Amino acid sequence: MSRPAAEIGRDADVVVVGAGVAGLAAALAARARGARRVSVLESEHVVGGSALGTDGAIAAAGTRRQRARGVVDHPAALVHDHVQRNGGDLDVALVRLLAEAIVPTIDWLGDLGARFHDELGIGDDLVARLHVPVGGAASIVEVLHGRCRDAGVEVSLGRRVERLVVHDGAVAGVADRSEEEAIGAGAVVLAAGGFGHDAELLAAHFPSAAATGEAWYVGAPGSRGDALRLGAHVQAQTVGHDIGLRHLHAGGDRVVEPELPGWVVLVDGDGRRVCDETSTAATLDQVVRRHGDRVWAICSTAQLVASDATVRSHRPLPGATPRPSARWTVDGVETMLRTGRAVRGVTVADLALALDIDAAVLGGTIDRYRADADRRDDRQFGKDPTSLEPLGAGPYVAVELRPSAVSLTTHGLRVDQAAQVLDAASRPIDGLFAAGECVGGVLGGHVGRGLPLAAALVFGRTAGESAAARSLRRLRQP
Ligand SMILES: Cc1cc2nc3c(=O)[nH]c(=O)nc-3n(C[C@H](O)[C@H](O)[C@H](O)COP(=O)(O)OP(=O)(O)OC[C@H]3O[C@@H](n4cnc5c(N)ncnc54)[C@H](O)[C@@H]3O)c2cc1C
C-alpha cells in the first residue's frame, strides 16, 4: 500500500531499501525482532545485488567451523589484522562489532539452511578464516530470500526509492521521485549498496579510481549511490575518502582477473620491481597507488607459450576450479599488443626503449630477479619459491596494467553501533538505519577478502533489529 507523502501514515513497520545481502538480512532480523510488516523495495528486477555470481567468501575468526578444522583464531585477531592494514580509515568500535558478531552470524546462516565447504580459505591474513558457501554467494542470497518469503516479508522488485519522507523530525517513510507513491514506516533501513556506477560520485568520493580515465564497475547495476543521495536529504554524515577496491586491468576488455600469474615481474615507470606479484588484489591496489597507478607486467613470450592458459589462484578457495585466462595467453597478449596496451622487445634493452625506461635500471631489475629465481629465494619481496620462475630468453612482452576495474566502494554513511545513521553533528537520525556497502568506516581502503559480505550480514542484522525496536517504540508512543 502507498499514499501521497503529505498523508504519510504507517504502511509498514520497517521498510528496507535494497534487496542485496545486507537488505535481506535486515528484513529477516526485523521480523525476528517483532516487526510484523516488513517491506523490502528493490530497484532492479532481481534480488541479490553485487553478491550474485561471486565466490561469497566470508571472513570470520573464532568460529565453530574453524575449531573443527583445528584452526586457532579469535575475533580480536581479525580486528588487529584489519586495523593494522587500514589505520585511520576505520571506526574501530564498528570493526569490533563486526568481528564479534560475524561468529554467531555464520551459525545463523547455517541454521537458515546455508551450506559451507568444510575446508576454509586463506585471504589477506595468514590464518584460514574464509568461510565459503557451497554454490557461492548466490546460495546465501537464495537462503536469505527464501527465509524472507517464509517469514512473510514483502519483497517488491522494480521499486527505486528516491526520497525519504520526514515527519516531526524523524524519518517516517520512503517515496519515489514524484512523491506520489509514499510508504509510511516506523523505521527505514538503507541497504542500497555502493556508488560505482555513478561517474560523478566516483569522481567525488573515489577520485583515484575515476582518475584512471577508464574506470568501470564490476558490481550490481543498482550501485548508483542512492544511499548517499537519500542520506544527504537528512544531512547524514559520510566517512572514508578515496578508498575502495580497484583491480589491475589491461584495458580494452571487461575481464577481471584479480590475481597476476606468479611468473610475471611487475615494474613501475622507473623500471623497478614493485612487489610480490602473487599479492592479493587489495595489496596490489595499495602498491600501484604508490607507483603512479601504472605498472607493467613483464614476461617472456616463451612463458606465455608454456602457460596452460588457466587462472590459478595463489590462495585457492575451497570448491574453486581453475578458469581459462582471458589475458595471460599468447592470443590475449597479441590483442593487447594490437591495442597498444603491451609492447614487445627482443631483448630487455629493447623493452626498456619501447617503455621509455632507463635500460640500465630495467636490466638491473631483471638481473636481480633472475638471480633470486635461480637460488629460489626472492630476497626483495619474499615471493613463494614455487612462483619464482626465471624469465628465460627473449623476446619479452610488457603489459601495461592500471587499477581501473572497481569492485567495491567503501566511502559511505556513518553509523553508530546500532547501525543508526548519524547526522553532520554525529547525532543519530531518528528512524534511519543503514547497512552493507553503503556504510563507511568499516571496510577501509585495504579491503581484506571476505570482509564486505561479513559486514553486509552483520550490519544488516543489526540495522534490522534496531529498526524494528525503533518502530515498536514509536507504536507505543501516544
Ligand atoms: C566481483 C565481486 C566479487 C566479490 N567477492 C566477494 C567475496 O568473495 N567476499 C566478500 O566479502 N565480498 C565480495 N564482494 C563484495 C560484496 O559482494 C558486496 O560488498 C556485497 O554483496 C554488498 O552487499 P549490499 O547488500 O551492501 O549491497 P548490494 O549487493 O549492492 O545490494 C544493494 C541493492 O540495493 C538496490 N538498490 C540500490 N539503490 C536502490 C534504490 N534507490 N531503491 C531500491 N533499491 C536500490 C540495488 O539494486 C541492489 O540490489 C565482491 C564484489 C564483487 C563485485
The ligand as an SDF file (V2000), in Angstrom:
LIG
                    3D

 53 58  0  0  0  0  0  0  0  0999 V2000
   33.1510   -9.4640   -8.4860 C   0  0  0  0  0  0  0  0  0  0  0  0
   32.9390   -9.2910   -6.9970 C   0  0  0  0  0  0  0  0  0  0  0  0
   33.3690  -10.2930   -6.1370 C   0  0  0  0  0  0  0  0  0  0  0  0
   33.1730  -10.1420   -4.7520 C   0  0  0  0  0  0  0  0  0  0  0  0
   33.5810  -11.1420   -3.9280 N   0  0  0  0  0  0  0  0  0  0  0  0
   33.3930  -11.0050   -2.5920 C   0  0  0  0  0  0  0  0  0  0  0  0
   33.7730  -12.0550   -1.6960 C   0  0  0  0  0  0  0  0  0  0  0  0
   34.1960  -13.1470   -2.0980 O   0  0  0  0  0  0  0  0  0  0  0  0
   33.6190  -11.8280   -0.3630 N   0  0  0  0  0  0  0  0  0  0  0  0
   33.1140  -10.6560    0.1240 C   0  0  0  0  0  0  0  0  0  0  0  0
   33.0220  -10.4980    1.3340 O   0  0  0  0  0  0  0  0  0  0  0  0
   32.7000   -9.6690   -0.7010 N   0  0  0  0  0  0  0  0  0  0  0  0
   32.8230   -9.8230   -2.0360 C   0  0  0  0  0  0  0  0  0  0  0  0
   32.3960   -8.8270   -2.8720 N   0  0  0  0  0  0  0  0  0  0  0  0
   31.7210   -7.6380   -2.2930 C   0  0  0  0  0  0  0  0  0  0  0  0
   30.2960   -7.9880   -1.8450 C   0  0  0  0  0  0  0  0  0  0  0  0
   29.6880   -8.8510   -2.7840 O   0  0  0  0  0  0  0  0  0  0  0  0
   29.4440   -6.7220   -1.6960 C   0  0  0  0  0  0  0  0  0  0  0  0
   30.1390   -5.7760   -0.9120 O   0  0  0  0  0  0  0  0  0  0  0  0
   28.1290   -7.0430   -1.0030 C   0  0  0  0  0  0  0  0  0  0  0  0
   27.4240   -8.0160   -1.7570 O   0  0  0  0  0  0  0  0  0  0  0  0
   27.2970   -5.7680   -0.8730 C   0  0  0  0  0  0  0  0  0  0  0  0
   26.0200   -6.1000   -0.3710 O   0  0  0  0  0  0  0  0  0  0  0  0
   24.9660   -4.9510   -0.0920 P   0  0  0  0  0  0  0  0  0  0  0  0
   23.7100   -5.6560    0.2310 O   0  0  0  0  0  0  0  0  0  0  0  0
   25.5030   -3.9830    0.8560 O   0  0  0  0  0  0  0  0  0  0  0  0
   24.8440   -4.1460   -1.4490 O   0  0  0  0  0  0  0  0  0  0  0  0
   24.3670   -4.6390   -2.8890 P   0  0  0  0  0  0  0  0  0  0  0  0
   24.6730   -6.0530   -3.1020 O   0  0  0  0  0  0  0  0  0  0  0  0
   24.9070   -3.6410   -3.8470 O   0  0  0  0  0  0  0  0  0  0  0  0
   22.7770   -4.5140   -2.8020 O   0  0  0  0  0  0  0  0  0  0  0  0
   22.1450   -3.2720   -2.8180 C   0  0  0  0  0  0  0  0  0  0  0  0
   20.8150   -3.4300   -3.5260 C   0  0  0  0  0  0  0  0  0  0  0  0
   20.1000   -2.2020   -3.4410 O   0  0  0  0  0  0  0  0  0  0  0  0
   19.4680   -1.9460   -4.6810 C   0  0  0  0  0  0  0  0  0  0  0  0
   19.2230   -0.5090   -4.7680 N   0  0  0  0  0  0  0  0  0  0  0  0
   20.1200    0.4730   -4.9980 C   0  0  0  0  0  0  0  0  0  0  0  0
   19.5180    1.6690   -4.9590 N   0  0  0  0  0  0  0  0  0  0  0  0
   18.2070    1.4340   -4.6870 C   0  0  0  0  0  0  0  0  0  0  0  0
   17.0780    2.2750   -4.5010 C   0  0  0  0  0  0  0  0  0  0  0  0
   17.1590    3.6010   -4.5960 N   0  0  0  0  0  0  0  0  0  0  0  0
   15.8600    1.7200   -4.2430 N   0  0  0  0  0  0  0  0  0  0  0  0
   15.7290    0.3680   -4.1420 C   0  0  0  0  0  0  0  0  0  0  0  0
   16.7850   -0.4730   -4.3160 N   0  0  0  0  0  0  0  0  0  0  0  0
   18.0060    0.0470   -4.5670 C   0  0  0  0  0  0  0  0  0  0  0  0
   20.4700   -2.4780   -5.6910 C   0  0  0  0  0  0  0  0  0  0  0  0
   19.8590   -2.7310   -6.9310 O   0  0  0  0  0  0  0  0  0  0  0  0
   20.9790   -3.7470   -5.0010 C   0  0  0  0  0  0  0  0  0  0  0  0
   20.2130   -4.8730   -5.3350 O   0  0  0  0  0  0  0  0  0  0  0  0
   32.5440   -8.9730   -4.2500 C   0  0  0  0  0  0  0  0  0  0  0  0
   32.0830   -7.9710   -5.1260 C   0  0  0  0  0  0  0  0  0  0  0  0
   32.2690   -8.1310   -6.4920 C   0  0  0  0  0  0  0  0  0  0  0  0
   31.7420   -7.0660   -7.4100 C   0  0  0  0  0  0  0  0  0  0  0  0
  1  2  1  0
  2  3  1  0
  2 52  2  0
  3  4  2  0
  4  5  1  0
  4 50  1  0
  5  6  2  0
  6  7  1  0
  6 13  1  0
  7  8  2  0
  7  9  1  0
  9 10  1  0
 10 11  2  0
 10 12  1  0
 12 13  2  0
 13 14  1  0
 14 15  1  0
 14 50  1  0
 15 16  1  0
 16 17  1  0
 16 18  1  0
 18 19  1  0
 18 20  1  0
 20 21  1  0
 20 22  1  0
 22 23  1  0
 23 24  1  0
 24 25  2  0
 24 26  1  0
 24 27  1  0
 27 28  1  0
 28 29  2  0
 28 30  1  0
 28 31  1  0
 31 32  1  0
 32 33  1  0
 33 34  1  0
 33 48  1  0
 34 35  1  0
 35 36  1  0
 35 46  1  0
 36 37  1  0
 36 45  1  0
 37 38  2  0
 38 39  1  0
 39 40  1  0
 39 45  2  0
 40 41  1  0
 40 42  2  0
 42 43  1  0
 43 44  2  0
 44 45  1  0
 46 47  1  0
 46 48  1  0
 48 49  1  0
 50 51  2  0
 51 52  1  0
 52 53  1  0
M  END
$$$$
